[in-house]
Amino acid sequence: MARNLLNAGHSLVVFDILPDQVSELVAAGASRGNDCADAAARSEIIILMLPDGPDVEQAVMGPGGVIEGARKGAVVVDMSSINPVVSQRVGAACAAAGIDFLDAPVSGGEPKAIDGTLAIMAGAEPRVFERVLPILEKMGSSVKLTGPVGAGNVTKLANQIMVACNIVAMGEALVLASRAGLDPAVVFDAVKGGLAGSTVLNAKAPMVIARNFQPGFRIKLHEKDLRNALLAAESMKVPLPLTGLAHQMLMALMNDGKGNLDHSALVTFIERMAGAEIGKAVAN
C-alpha cells in the first residue's frame, strides 16, 4: 500500500516497529520516521495499518504516539480492521486534539494490496472522507463511505462474517463432492456460474483444490476479526450463531498450529471431521 502511494508520486514518512520493513520503503524513496509522533509531525495525512485495536490505541494515544506529534488539522486514517468501539474511542481522542479521524479498513488481502485494487470501507464525516478520497483511490479500486466513525469497521466485520461463512460452506460442499467420488474442480466449474458463484468461491476453491494454503489472509487475522464481530454483536445484543461456529473452527486451527495459513484452510477443519480430503477419493 505504501509502495502504491510512492508510485503515485506522494511523499511518505514511514515508521514501523519492524525496522526491515521501514528500510525497504526508505530504499524505495520514503523518509524514515523515528516513532509514531515523529512521522505524524512531518505529515498532513497519517495512515495506520495495524493488527488490532490495542495496537491502534498505543500508536495513536500512547507515549510517542500520533496525537503527541500531529498538528491540528491533520487527518488520521486508520486502515486497521478493529472493533468499531475502539475506532470511536480513538476518533474521539483525535477530535479532542483537533485532529480529524477516519476508519477505513480494507478487504482483498495481500494480492489486492499489491496491485492497488483493495475494497476500502470508510467511516467518517463526509468532508473528511472527501479530503482523503484521492489518497485512498491510489490503494483501492472501490472506496465507499459507509457512515460515521466506526461504520467502516462495522462494514468490514460484516464482510469478514460473509467471507468466513462462504469458505466454511465451500469446504462442506467440496468435501461432500469428493466423498461421493466427484472431481472437485469439475464441481467448482459447474456451480461457479450459478447462484452459488461468488468472489470468495472463485478465489479460494482453486487454492483448496491445489492444496495451496500460502497466506493471502491468515487464519489468525480472520480469527481476530470474527472475535471483534462477536464482541460488537454482544454489545448490541445481536446473535451471530454461524459467526460463532466459524470462530470456533478458526481457533481450533490456530491451536493446531495453522494460524499462519491462508483462511481457505478453514476447509481442513471440515476435512478432519469427515476423514476425507478434497480431491482425494475415499471409500465409503
KOLSE-714693 format. One line per field, with one value per residue: x, y, z of N, C-alpha, C in turn. Coordinates in Angstrom, 2 decimals. Atoms other than C-alpha are relative to their C-alpha. Example, Ala and Ser with C-alpha at 12.3 -4.5 7.8 and 13.67 -1.06 7.14 Angstrom:
2
neast: 0.89/-0.82
nnorth: -1.19/-1.19
nup: 0.00/-0.06
caeast: 12.30/13.67
canorth: -4.50/-1.06
caup: 7.80/7.14
ceast: 0.90/-0.77
cnorth: 1.20/1.09
cup: 0.00/0.73
***
This chain:
284
neast: 0.83/-0.92/-0.66/0.93/0.00/-1.26/0.06/0.92/-0.67/0.15/-1.15/0.35/-0.84/0.48/-0.51/0.52/-0.85/-0.87/-0.89/-0.26/1.05/-0.26/-1.17/0.42/0.72/-0.97/-0.74/0.89/0.20/0.65/-0.84/0.12/0.46/-0.63/1.08/1.30/0.14/-0.86/0.62/1.20/-0.38/-0.52/0.99/1.34/0.91/-0.69/0.68/-0.41/0.46/-0.51/0.72/1.24/0.35/-1.00/-1.15/0.40/0.05/-1.37/-0.67/0.61/0.24/-1.04/-1.21/-0.63/1.01/0.40/0.57/-1.10/-0.76/0.79/0.46/1.44/0.40/-0.45/0.99/-0.44/0.76/-0.34/0.42/0.01/1.30/0.08/1.33/0.47/0.01/-1.35/-0.10/0.70/-0.77/-1.18/0.49/0.33/-1.26/-0.55/0.83/-0.34/-1.30/0.13/-0.44/1.08/-0.21/0.79/-0.35/0.10/-0.54/-0.04/0.19/-0.69/-1.22/-1.28/-0.03/0.62/-0.80/-1.14/0.38/0.76/1.42/0.72/1.30/-0.21/1.27/-0.37/0.92/-0.50/0.81/-0.20/-1.07/-1.28/-0.11/-0.33/-1.39/-0.98/0.42/-1.02/-1.06/0.53/0.18/-1.28/-0.19/1.17/0.84/1.33/-0.12/1.36/0.32/1.12/0.65/-0.92/-1.15/0.38/0.79/-0.91/-0.34/1.21/0.11/-1.04/0.37/1.04/-0.73/-0.75/0.99/0.45/-1.12/-0.25/1.10/-0.13/-1.07/0.46/0.99/-0.73/-0.70/0.96/0.49/-1.03/-0.26/1.09/-0.21/-1.16/0.37/0.87/-0.82/-0.03/-1.16/0.44/-0.22/1.15/1.12/-0.21/0.26/1.43/0.86/-0.48/0.80/1.35/0.27/-1.03/-1.25/-0.35/-1.42/-0.68/-0.13/-0.95/-1.36/-0.46/0.14/-1.21/-1.07/0.29/-0.16/-1.44/-0.63/-0.87/0.47/-0.88/0.93/0.39/0.55/-0.31/1.02/-0.04/0.60/1.44/0.51/0.09/1.13/1.25/0.07/0.50/1.41/0.79/0.01/0.89/1.37/0.44/0.33/1.26/0.96/0.29/-0.55/-0.70/-0.33/-0.94/-1.29/-0.58/-0.52/-1.21/-1.05/-0.49/-0.83/-1.26/-0.79/-0.49/-1.09/-1.15/-0.55/-0.62/-1.20/0.29/0.38/-0.63/0.47/1.09/1.29/0.63/-0.26/1.19/0.55/-0.67/0.78/1.08/-0.64/-0.39/1.22/0.55/-0.98/-0.12/-0.67/0.53/-0.80/-0.43/1.11/0.01/0.95/1.09
nnorth: -1.20/-1.13/-0.08/-0.57/-1.44/-0.51/0.07/-1.05/-1.29/-0.59/0.06/0.78/0.23/1.31/0.56/1.30/0.61/0.94/-0.88/0.46/-0.47/-1.42/-0.13/0.30/-1.15/-1.10/0.28/-0.29/-1.44/-0.60/-0.48/0.82/-0.64/0.53/0.65/-0.42/-1.45/-0.65/0.18/-0.82/-1.41/-0.33/0.44/-0.60/1.13/1.09/1.26/1.13/1.35/0.75/1.26/0.02/-1.23/-0.48/-0.53/-1.32/-0.91/-0.29/-0.80/-1.33/-0.67/0.33/-0.83/-0.03/0.35/-0.94/-1.23/-0.78/-0.70/-0.56/-1.39/-0.18/-0.02/1.21/1.07/1.37/1.01/1.31/1.03/1.26/0.64/0.08/-0.18/-1.36/-0.76/-0.55/-1.07/-1.17/-0.52/-0.65/-1.17/-1.03/-0.54/-0.85/-1.21/-0.84/-0.62/-0.80/0.84/0.76/1.45/0.82/1.43/0.44/1.35/0.45/1.41/0.38/0.71/-0.46/-0.19/-1.26/-1.08/-0.19/-0.60/-1.24/0.19/0.34/-0.59/-0.82/-0.34/-1.12/-0.61/-1.36/-1.11/-0.11/-0.93/0.67/1.04/-0.64/-0.49/1.08/0.91/0.20/0.86/1.36/0.53/0.52/1.31/0.85/-0.21/-0.28/-0.78/-0.38/-0.54/0.82/-0.62/-0.76/0.73/1.32/0.71/0.75/1.28/0.83/0.55/1.00/1.19/0.66/0.64/1.15/1.04/0.62/0.73/1.22/0.96/0.50/0.99/1.20/0.66/0.57/1.18/1.08/0.44/0.70/1.27/0.89/0.42/0.90/1.26/0.68/0.45/-0.98/-0.87/-1.30/-1.04/0.04/-0.53/-1.46/-0.57/0.12/-0.84/-1.37/-0.91/-0.03/-0.82/0.26/-0.66/-1.20/-0.35/0.89/1.32/-0.07/-0.21/0.98/1.40/0.48/0.17/1.20/1.16/0.14/0.14/-1.16/-0.79/-1.14/-1.03/-1.30/-0.53/1.07/0.49/-0.71/-1.32/0.16/0.29/-1.29/-0.74/0.59/-0.29/-1.38/0.00/0.57/-0.97/-1.09/0.51/0.16/-1.32/-0.42/1.08/0.62/1.36/0.35/1.42/0.53/-0.64/0.68/1.31/-0.23/-0.45/1.18/0.75/-0.72/0.18/1.38/0.09/-0.68/0.92/1.09/-0.53/-0.44/-1.40/-0.79/0.43/-0.78/0.37/1.09/1.24/0.35/1.25/1.16/0.37/0.85/1.23/0.83/0.59/0.97/1.02/-0.04/-1.19/-0.47/0.41/1.39/0.95/0.73/1.12/-0.10
nup: 0.00/-0.03/1.31/0.96/-0.22/0.54/1.46/0.45/-0.12/-1.33/-0.91/-1.17/-1.17/-0.43/-1.25/-0.40/-1.03/0.70/0.76/1.37/0.89/0.20/0.88/1.38/0.54/0.12/1.24/1.13/0.13/-1.16/-1.09/-1.20/-1.22/-1.21/-0.74/0.52/-0.16/0.99/1.32/0.03/0.02/1.33/0.98/0.00/-0.11/-0.69/0.29/-0.83/0.33/-1.13/-0.17/-0.78/-0.69/-0.96/0.73/0.50/-1.14/-0.41/1.03/0.10/-1.28/-0.96/-0.01/1.31/0.97/1.05/-0.56/-0.58/1.03/1.09/-0.17/0.17/1.40/0.68/0.09/-0.27/0.74/-0.54/0.94/-0.72/-0.24/-1.46/-0.58/0.26/-1.25/-0.14/1.00/-0.52/-1.11/0.56/0.72/-0.98/-0.50/1.06/0.08/-1.15/0.30/1.22/1.12/0.62/-0.05/0.92/0.01/1.40/0.20/1.40/0.33/1.23/-0.32/0.54/1.46/0.42/-0.57/0.91/1.30/-0.20/0.31/-1.22/-0.32/-1.20/-0.62/-0.84/-0.94/-0.26/0.50/1.45/0.38/-0.25/1.04/1.29/-0.07/0.16/1.07/1.04/-0.53/-0.11/1.35/0.47/-0.62/0.19/1.18/-0.53/-1.23/-0.33/-1.31/-0.48/-1.14/-0.86/-0.54/-0.48/1.01/0.87/-0.62/-0.02/1.35/0.17/-0.76/0.79/1.11/-0.50/-0.31/1.26/0.60/-0.79/0.18/1.37/0.06/-0.69/0.86/1.11/-0.49/-0.18/1.31/0.76/-0.69/0.39/1.39/0.05/-0.64/0.96/1.13/1.08/0.11/-0.51/1.01/0.90/-0.76/-0.07/1.31/0.30/-0.83/-0.16/0.80/-0.52/-1.17/-1.01/0.39/-0.76/0.03/-0.95/0.64/1.12/-0.51/-0.96/0.43/0.67/-0.98/-0.77/0.89/0.24/-1.32/-0.15/-1.13/-0.24/-0.48/0.52/-1.25/-0.95/-0.92/-1.29/0.17/0.16/-1.35/-0.69/0.54/-0.48/-1.44/-0.11/0.42/-1.08/-1.09/0.39/0.02/-1.40/-0.55/0.61/-0.23/1.30/0.07/1.24/-0.20/0.99/-0.27/-1.15/0.43/0.80/-0.92/-0.72/0.95/0.17/-1.22/-0.02/0.97/-0.60/-1.01/0.75/0.64/1.37/-0.03/1.05/1.31/0.58/-0.60/0.76/-0.73/-0.78/0.52/-0.61/-1.18/0.51/0.48/-1.14/-0.55/0.96/0.35/1.46/0.51/1.28/1.15/-0.15/-0.12/-1.24/0.04/-0.96
caeast: 0.00/2.85/4.60/1.46/1.42/5.10/4.49/1.68/4.15/3.30/5.99/5.96/7.41/7.27/7.61/7.18/8.39/9.94/12.99/13.49/10.11/10.97/14.32/12.67/10.42/13.24/15.17/12.12/12.07/10.32/11.73/12.34/10.33/11.80/8.49/4.76/4.92/7.79/6.09/2.87/4.63/6.06/2.79/-0.54/-2.27/-1.31/-2.20/-2.12/-2.34/-2.03/-3.12/-5.78/-7.42/-4.88/-2.11/-4.04/-4.68/-1.00/0.17/-2.26/-2.84/0.21/3.59/5.34/2.06/0.40/-1.55/1.67/3.17/0.33/-0.57/-4.13/-5.95/-4.12/-6.08/-5.59/-6.71/-6.81/-6.93/-6.70/-9.53/-10.58/-13.57/-15.70/-15.99/-12.22/-12.40/-14.91/-12.74/-9.63/-11.66/-12.89/-9.33/-8.20/-11.13/-10.22/-6.74/-8.10/-7.27/-9.72/-10.18/-11.42/-11.61/-11.04/-10.44/-9.84/-10.70/-8.74/-5.70/-2.09/-2.68/-5.06/-2.93/-0.03/-1.94/-3.88/-7.36/-8.46/-12.07/-11.97/-14.86/-14.75/-16.39/-16.10/-17.73/-18.28/-15.87/-13.07/-13.78/-13.65/-10.33/-8.61/-10.52/-7.81/-5.27/-7.47/-8.13/-4.41/-4.74/-8.21/-10.48/-13.61/-13.76/-17.09/-18.20/-20.49/-21.38/-19.81/-16.65/-16.85/-19.05/-16.06/-15.17/-18.79/-18.85/-15.54/-16.79/-19.89/-17.56/-15.48/-18.57/-19.72/-16.26/-15.75/-19.19/-18.67/-15.39/-16.93/-19.87/-17.49/-15.46/-18.53/-19.73/-16.40/-15.77/-19.19/-18.42/-15.04/-16.50/-19.04/-16.16/-16.54/-13.74/-14.00/-12.56/-15.44/-17.97/-16.48/-16.62/-20.24/-21.53/-19.44/-21.69/-24.86/-26.33/-23.61/-20.90/-19.05/-15.75/-14.87/-15.55/-13.57/-10.59/-10.49/-11.75/-8.74/-6.38/-8.10/-8.17/-4.46/-3.74/-2.18/-2.62/0.07/-1.36/-3.13/-5.09/-4.02/-6.26/-5.07/-6.16/-9.57/-10.00/-9.29/-11.88/-14.60/-13.74/-14.27/-17.52/-18.78/-17.76/-19.51/-22.58/-22.70/-22.69/-25.70/-27.47/-27.25/-26.93/-24.43/-24.65/-22.85/-20.12/-19.63/-19.20/-16.71/-14.78/-14.55/-13.18/-10.55/-9.45/-9.20/-7.00/-4.78/-4.40/-3.41/-0.55/-2.30/-2.69/-0.35/-2.05/-4.46/-8.02/-9.03/-7.51/-10.78/-11.75/-9.22/-11.41/-14.28/-11.92/-10.71/-14.26/-15.19/-12.00/-11.82/-9.60/-10.94/-9.75/-9.00/-11.39/-12.39/-14.00/-17.39
canorth: 0.00/2.37/1.49/2.35/5.78/6.26/5.16/7.72/10.49/11.06/11.84/9.39/9.37/5.78/4.14/0.55/-1.43/-3.82/-1.92/-4.11/-3.10/0.57/0.09/-1.43/1.61/4.07/2.36/2.91/6.65/7.18/9.07/7.29/8.29/7.88/6.94/7.49/11.06/12.00/10.51/12.34/15.66/15.52/14.55/16.09/12.73/9.89/6.35/3.37/-0.34/-2.41/-5.86/-4.99/-2.33/-2.22/-1.65/1.29/2.82/2.52/4.01/6.93/7.66/6.17/7.74/8.85/8.36/10.12/12.60/13.67/14.71/15.55/19.19/20.48/19.97/16.75/13.63/10.16/7.36/4.06/1.23/-1.48/-3.98/-3.50/-3.32/-0.30/0.72/1.20/3.22/5.55/5.88/6.72/9.08/10.95/11.31/12.69/15.13/16.41/17.19/18.98/16.07/14.57/10.80/8.21/4.43/2.77/-0.99/-2.95/-6.24/-8.10/-9.42/-9.11/-9.63/-6.67/-4.56/-5.08/-4.22/-1.34/-2.82/-3.15/-2.61/0.20/0.79/4.17/5.69/9.48/12.85/13.44/16.42/14.29/11.45/13.80/15.18/11.79/10.14/10.84/9.12/6.11/5.73/5.10/1.97/0.70/0.25/0.51/3.23/3.71/5.96/3.74/6.10/7.99/6.97/3.27/2.44/1.38/-1.31/-2.45/-2.90/-4.75/-7.09/-7.79/-8.56/-10.93/-12.78/-13.38/-14.45/-16.93/-18.49/-18.75/-20.61/-22.99/-23.71/-24.23/-26.67/-28.69/-28.78/-29.86/-32.45/-33.92/-33.96/-35.59/-38.19/-39.01/-39.65/-36.46/-34.24/-31.01/-28.98/-30.13/-29.38/-25.90/-25.24/-26.40/-24.20/-21.03/-19.56/-20.17/-18.68/-20.28/-18.44/-15.71/-13.86/-15.96/-19.19/-18.07/-17.02/-19.83/-23.00/-23.21/-22.75/-25.52/-27.92/-27.25/-27.62/-24.16/-22.55/-19.89/-16.88/-14.10/-13.53/-15.51/-17.63/-15.80/-12.45/-13.77/-15.19/-11.72/-10.18/-12.65/-12.19/-8.44/-9.12/-11.25/-8.63/-5.89/-8.06/-8.85/-5.14/-4.70/-7.92/-9.39/-13.21/-14.43/-18.25/-19.00/-16.49/-18.19/-21.59/-20.24/-18.53/-21.79/-23.52/-20.81/-21.06/-24.84/-24.49/-21.97/-24.44/-27.00/-24.75/-23.47/-19.83/-18.58/-20.50/-18.81/-18.70/-21.04/-23.71/-23.49/-26.40/-28.62/-28.49/-29.97/-32.49/-33.68/-34.22/-36.10/-38.12/-37.03/-34.62/-32.52/-34.01/-37.47/-40.35/-42.05/-45.48/-45.43
caup: 0.00/0.84/-2.41/-4.37/-2.74/-3.58/-7.16/-7.39/-6.53/-2.86/-0.26/2.65/6.15/7.38/10.77/11.94/14.94/12.38/11.04/7.96/6.56/7.07/5.35/2.29/1.89/2.56/-0.23/-2.44/-1.72/1.61/4.58/7.87/10.95/14.42/16.04/15.57/16.89/14.57/11.50/12.41/12.98/9.46/7.75/6.80/6.47/8.83/7.75/10.11/9.31/12.47/13.70/16.31/18.46/21.32/18.76/17.27/20.69/21.59/18.28/18.41/22.10/23.83/24.66/21.48/19.65/16.75/18.90/20.57/17.23/14.87/14.31/14.45/11.18/10.32/9.39/10.86/8.54/10.39/7.86/10.52/10.99/14.62/16.94/15.89/19.54/19.60/16.36/18.01/21.11/19.07/16.89/19.97/21.29/17.94/17.82/21.29/19.93/16.85/14.52/12.04/12.05/9.59/9.97/6.60/6.84/3.66/2.01/-0.64/1.17/0.10/-3.66/-3.95/-1.61/-4.01/-7.18/-5.60/-6.01/-2.39/-1.34/1.23/3.65/5.37/8.42/8.76/8.31/4.57/4.50/5.99/3.57/0.56/1.75/1.78/-1.08/-3.71/-1.44/-0.79/-4.52/-5.03/-2.87/-3.73/-6.72/-4.54/-1.87/-0.11/2.74/4.86/7.70/10.64/12.50/13.32/10.35/8.27/10.77/11.18/7.41/7.48/10.20/8.10/5.18/7.30/8.52/4.95/3.77/6.64/6.25/2.48/2.98/5.51/3.17/0.27/2.37/3.31/-0.31/-1.80/0.91/0.16/-3.57/-3.00/-0.66/-3.40/-5.82/-7.85/-9.09/-7.02/-9.91/-12.11/-9.37/-8.88/-12.62/-12.76/-9.94/-10.22/-12.92/-10.91/-7.74/-5.59/-7.52/-5.65/-5.49/-2.44/-4.32/-7.37/-5.25/-2.71/-4.43/-6.80/-3.83/-1.87/-4.82/-5.44/-1.68/-1.75/1.66/1.29/3.08/1.31/4.53/7.58/9.78/12.90/11.45/10.43/13.95/15.33/13.01/13.97/17.64/17.20/15.35/18.23/20.80/18.85/18.39/22.12/22.94/20.63/21.72/18.19/17.99/15.39/15.54/12.27/13.06/16.41/14.75/12.21/15.01/16.95/13.82/13.35/16.99/16.71/13.63/15.44/18.31/15.67/14.53/11.38/12.34/9.63/6.81/4.42/5.74/2.92/5.21/7.15/4.89/6.66/9.78/7.74/6.13/9.51/10.77/7.59/7.32/3.70/1.80/-1.04/-4.29/-2.91/-3.40/-0.16/0.07/1.76
ceast: 0.87/0.71/-0.93/-0.11/1.28/-0.04/-0.92/0.58/-0.13/1.29/-0.44/1.07/-0.52/0.64/-0.68/0.91/0.92/0.91/0.22/-1.06/0.17/1.14/-0.35/-0.69/0.91/0.83/-0.83/-0.33/-0.69/1.03/-0.28/-0.52/0.62/-1.00/-1.31/-0.15/0.81/-0.61/-1.23/0.34/0.44/-1.01/-1.31/-1.07/0.78/-0.81/0.56/-0.55/0.61/-0.88/-1.34/-0.15/1.02/1.24/-0.30/-0.02/1.40/0.69/-0.54/0.02/1.10/1.17/0.70/-0.97/-0.35/-0.51/1.08/0.72/-0.84/-0.44/-1.51/-0.33/0.51/-1.13/0.66/-0.93/0.43/-0.59/0.06/-1.42/-0.13/-1.46/-0.46/-0.08/1.36/0.21/-0.64/0.77/1.24/-0.42/-0.32/1.27/0.65/-0.77/0.34/1.32/-0.04/0.44/-1.21/0.36/-0.95/0.41/-0.29/0.63/-0.18/-0.32/0.71/1.31/1.23/-0.01/-0.59/0.67/1.16/-0.41/-0.92/-1.47/-0.79/-1.42/0.16/-1.35/0.25/-1.12/0.54/-1.08/0.27/1.16/1.38/0.23/0.41/1.44/1.00/-0.34/1.06/1.16/-0.47/-0.15/1.30/0.26/-1.16/-0.77/-1.45/0.18/-1.37/-0.07/-1.26/-0.73/1.01/1.14/-0.47/-0.74/0.88/0.30/-1.23/-0.17/1.04/-0.33/-1.10/0.62/0.68/-0.92/-0.39/1.11/0.22/-1.09/-0.01/1.06/-0.41/-0.99/0.66/0.72/-0.94/-0.44/1.05/0.44/-1.08/0.20/1.14/-0.35/-0.91/0.75/0.07/1.31/-0.41/0.22/-1.18/-1.23/0.09/-0.35/-1.49/-0.85/0.40/-0.80/-1.43/-0.11/1.05/1.32/0.24/1.48/0.79/0.23/1.06/1.44/0.51/-0.12/1.24/1.17/-0.20/0.23/1.47/0.79/1.04/-0.57/1.01/-0.85/-0.14/-0.62/0.05/-1.17/-0.01/-0.58/-1.52/-0.63/-0.17/-1.21/-1.34/-0.17/-0.54/-1.46/-0.89/-0.07/-0.93/-1.45/-0.54/-0.42/-1.33/-1.10/-0.46/0.59/0.62/0.40/1.00/1.39/0.70/0.59/1.29/1.16/0.59/0.91/1.37/0.89/0.57/1.18/1.25/0.65/0.70/1.23/-0.20/-0.34/0.57/-0.37/-1.08/-1.33/-0.79/0.24/-1.07/-0.57/0.64/-0.70/-1.13/0.58/0.32/-1.23/-0.53/0.94/0.20/0.64/-0.56/0.95/0.48/-1.21/0.13/-1.04/-1.05/0.03
cnorth: 1.26/0.16/0.60/1.51/0.64/0.04/1.06/1.40/0.67/-0.14/-0.69/0.08/-1.28/-0.41/-1.34/-0.53/-1.06/0.81/-0.43/0.50/1.48/0.18/-0.27/1.21/1.22/-0.18/0.32/1.48/0.68/0.54/-0.83/0.85/-0.66/-0.75/0.52/1.52/0.74/-0.12/0.89/1.48/0.46/-0.31/0.78/-1.07/-1.17/-1.27/-1.10/-1.29/-0.94/-1.21/0.10/1.30/0.48/0.59/1.42/1.01/0.38/0.94/1.42/0.74/-0.23/0.96/-0.07/-0.31/1.13/1.31/0.90/0.84/0.74/1.43/0.07/0.12/-1.19/-1.02/-1.33/-0.95/-1.36/-1.08/-1.40/-0.55/-0.26/0.12/1.44/0.87/0.65/1.13/1.28/0.64/0.76/1.26/1.15/0.64/0.91/1.31/0.97/0.74/0.83/-0.73/-0.74/-1.48/-0.70/-1.44/-0.54/-1.37/-0.46/-1.48/-0.28/-0.70/0.57/0.19/1.33/1.21/0.33/0.70/1.21/-0.11/-0.44/0.58/0.71/0.49/1.06/0.44/1.37/1.02/0.13/0.92/-0.64/-1.07/0.61/0.48/-1.10/-0.94/-0.17/-0.89/-1.45/-0.65/-0.48/-1.41/-0.95/0.33/0.27/0.69/0.56/0.59/-0.70/0.62/0.78/-0.87/-1.29/-0.81/-0.80/-1.37/-0.88/-0.67/-1.08/-1.28/-0.77/-0.75/-1.29/-1.15/-0.74/-0.82/-1.32/-1.04/-0.56/-1.09/-1.29/-0.77/-0.64/-1.28/-1.18/-0.56/-0.82/-1.28/-1.01/-0.52/-0.99/-1.36/-0.83/-0.47/0.97/0.79/1.40/1.13/0.06/0.57/1.53/0.66/-0.02/1.00/1.48/1.02/0.13/0.85/-0.19/0.68/1.26/0.30/-0.89/-1.36/0.03/0.15/-1.19/-1.45/-0.50/-0.22/-1.31/-1.25/-0.27/-0.23/1.11/0.89/1.09/1.23/1.21/0.76/-1.13/-0.36/0.82/1.41/-0.11/-0.36/1.29/0.79/-0.56/0.19/1.41/0.10/-0.50/0.96/1.16/-0.44/-0.17/1.33/0.52/-1.05/-0.63/-1.41/-0.27/-1.48/-0.55/0.59/-0.68/-1.34/0.17/0.44/-1.17/-0.84/0.67/-0.16/-1.41/-0.18/0.70/-0.89/-1.19/0.48/0.53/1.48/0.85/-0.48/0.95/-0.46/-1.01/-1.35/-0.30/-1.34/-1.21/-0.42/-0.95/-1.35/-0.94/-0.68/-1.12/-1.15/-0.09/1.30/0.37/-0.41/-1.42/-0.90/-0.77/-1.10/0.17/-1.18
cup: 0.00/-1.34/-1.05/0.16/-0.52/-1.52/-0.59/0.19/1.34/0.80/1.29/1.07/0.64/1.33/0.26/1.09/-0.58/-0.93/-1.44/-0.97/-0.29/-0.99/-1.45/-0.63/-0.13/-1.27/-1.23/-0.12/1.16/0.98/1.25/1.17/1.21/0.89/-0.56/0.06/-1.06/-1.40/-0.13/-0.13/-1.39/-1.11/0.16/0.18/0.58/-0.18/0.88/-0.59/1.02/0.28/0.72/0.77/1.00/-0.68/-0.51/1.15/0.46/-0.98/-0.06/1.32/1.03/-0.04/-1.36/-1.12/-0.95/0.57/0.57/-1.06/-1.03/0.30/-0.21/-1.48/-0.80/-0.02/0.31/-0.73/0.52/-0.90/0.62/0.08/1.49/0.44/-0.24/1.24/0.24/-1.00/0.52/1.15/-0.50/-0.74/0.94/0.57/-1.02/-0.08/1.13/-0.21/-1.28/-1.25/-0.55/-0.02/-0.94/0.17/-1.39/-0.19/-1.43/-0.11/-1.32/0.25/-0.69/-1.52/-0.44/0.63/-0.93/-1.28/0.14/-0.28/1.23/-0.02/1.35/0.50/1.06/0.92/0.39/-0.32/-1.50/-0.40/0.20/-1.06/-1.34/-0.01/-0.30/-1.15/-1.09/0.44/0.03/-1.38/-0.62/0.53/-0.25/-1.25/0.39/1.34/0.33/1.41/0.49/1.18/0.83/0.51/0.68/-1.03/-0.95/0.58/0.20/-1.35/-0.24/0.76/-0.72/-1.17/0.47/0.41/-1.27/-0.64/0.75/-0.23/-1.41/-0.09/0.68/-0.87/-1.21/0.42/0.17/-1.36/-0.75/0.69/-0.35/-1.42/-0.11/0.59/-0.93/-1.24/-1.15/0.02/0.47/-1.00/-0.97/0.70/0.10/-1.33/-0.33/0.76/-0.01/-0.82/0.47/1.24/1.08/-0.33/0.81/-0.19/0.94/-0.63/-1.09/0.48/0.79/-0.46/-0.74/0.97/0.77/-0.84/-0.27/1.29/0.22/1.11/0.38/0.28/-0.91/1.16/1.02/0.90/1.28/-0.10/-0.17/1.36/0.79/-0.48/0.48/1.51/0.23/-0.42/1.12/1.19/-0.31/0.03/1.42/0.59/-0.54/0.12/-1.33/-0.01/-1.37/0.07/-1.00/0.17/1.17/-0.37/-0.80/0.88/0.78/-0.90/-0.17/1.23/0.09/-0.94/0.53/1.06/-0.63/-0.77/-1.40/-0.10/-1.11/-1.41/-0.50/0.60/-0.82/0.68/1.04/-0.45/0.65/1.29/-0.41/-0.46/1.15/0.62/-0.90/-0.30/-1.50/-0.42/-1.36/-1.13/0.06/0.19/1.31/-0.08/1.09/0.97
***
